[in-house]
Amino acid sequence: MDKSKFLEYFRGGVDKYKYILMVCLMGVILVSFPGGGSEPQDGTVLPEADSLTEKVNELEKKLEEVLGSMAGVGRVKVAITADTSSQTVYAYDEDKSMTVGNDSRSVDSRTSLVSIGSSGNPQALAVRTDQPAYRGAVVVCEGAENAAVRLEVAQVVSSLVGIGTDRIVVSKMKN
């Protein structure tokens, strides 16, 4: 194929598909820039270092102590399931600037983690710590044949764990 014919063929293809090519080029440009407002405005959630299993085991032991000391309950075993571990939300500082030209406008946004402490030992500023989300609980105890004990156990677990009594099962322990 002759060089001039090739260039003429290429220009014809570019002219025919120029709008599609411009949209694709803009997509590639937008994807290649980092940021773009994907972070939450009030902070970012990062998982805590403590393991979820340790937190659940700690809560189960605490519940076994509390329930075991109640009248009519007797020996008790507790099992809890959790959906998410505790998470800390950190503060972010967002700086926005707008530049207005004759025919264009551009917005520049920069986000940085807010830190406190000395310059040698800075620490991120925590906004809040979200506790784990629990799915349900099972309590097996000796006194579960009594309906009043079952109700009281379910209410205690509900208040300490923060889940509804419809997600708590109280069963009788085998001899």
N, C-alpha and C positions, 0 to 999 in steps of 0.2 A: 504494500500500500504506500502511496506517495505521501510525503510529509505534509504537504499543503492540504491534501484530501483528509488526512487524519485530523489536522487542526480544525478544518471546516466541520467535520463530523462531531468532534468534541464540543465546539462552540454551539452547535445546534442542540446537542444534548443538554448542555448547561443552560441555554436559553429556555428550553422546553421545561426543565425541572428546577429552575432557579429558586422558586418559592419553597419547594420541598427541601432543597439543599440548604437554604437559609435557616429554616426551622430546625433541621438536624444539627447545623453548626451552632445555633443558639443553645440547643439542648446540651451539646458537648461542652460548651463554654460554661453554662450554669452548673453542670455536674462537676466540673473540674475545680470550682471555687469552694473552699471549706465554709462551714458555718451555715448561714442562711436561716437563722432563727429556729433551729431544731431543738434548742434547749428550753426548758420551762422558764418562765419569767421570774419566779420566786426562788428558784434553786434547782439543784440536781440531786437526784436520789442515788446514793451509793450504798452498797451492802455493807453491813457491819462485819467486823472480824470474827465476832462470836458465832459459833456454829448453831444452826437451828436445832440440831439434836440436843445439844447441851442445854439450851433454853427450855426445850420441851421436857427433858428429864428433870431439870430443876423444878419446874412447875408441877410435874407429876408427884415428886417427892413432897413438895409443900402441901399439895392437896391431900395426899395420903396421911400426912401428919394432922392436918386440920380435921379431915373427915373421921380419922381414927379416934380423935378425942371427943367426938360428938356422942351423945347418949343414944344407945340402940343400934349403932352402926357396926361395931365389932371390928374384926380384921377387914382390911380394905386394900384393893389394888386399883390403880387408875391408869388409863391409857388415853393419850391426847394426840390428835393429828393436826398438823399445821400446814397452811398453804404457803406462807411467805415468812422469811426471817425478818428481824427488826432492821430498819433502814434509817440512815441519817440523811437529812436534807441539808445541804450546805448553801450558804448565801453566795450569790453572784452579783457582781457590779456590771451593769451594761451601759456602755457609752455609745450614743448614737449621734451622728452628725449628718447634716443634709447639705449638699452642694447643688445650687440652682444655677444653671447656665442659660444661654439664650433659648435653646431648643431642648434641653435635657435637664433631668434632675437625677441625682444619685444619692443614695443613702448608704452610709458606712456604719457598721455596727461592730463593736468589739465587746466581748464578754470576758471577765476575769474573776477568778475565785477570790473572795474576800478573806483575808488572813489577819490574825491578831497575834500579838506576842512580839518578842524581840526579833531583830533582823537575822540573828543567828539561829533562832528556833521558831519560825513562824508556824502557826496552826490555823487550819481552816475554821471559819466561823460557822458553827452548826445552828441552823434555824430551828429545827425540831428533830426528834427521833421518833419514828413510827414503830409501834410495837408489832410483834408478829400477828398475823391473821390466823386464827384457829378455825378448823373445819368442824370438829366434833370431839366428843369425849365419851369414854365408856368407864363406868365405875362398877366394880364387882365387890360386894360386901356381904357380910354374914346377916345383917339385919334387913336385907332387901325384901323379905317376905311381908314386911309391914309397909302398907301404902304411905303412911305418914312419914316414915323414915325415907322411903324412895323420893317423895316430894321434897323433903327438906334437903336431902343430898343433891338433888337436881338443882335446887335453888342456890345452894352454896357454890356448886361448881359453876353455875351460870354467872353468878356475881363475881367470882374470882377470875374466871377465864374470859368473860365477855362475850359468850355465845348464848343463843336462845336455848331454853329448856327442850325445845323440839329436836335439838341436835345432841342431846345427852341421853345416854342409855344407862339405867341402873339395874343391875342383875344380881341375883342371889349367888353367893359363893358356895361351891360344893364342899361337902364335909371332908 
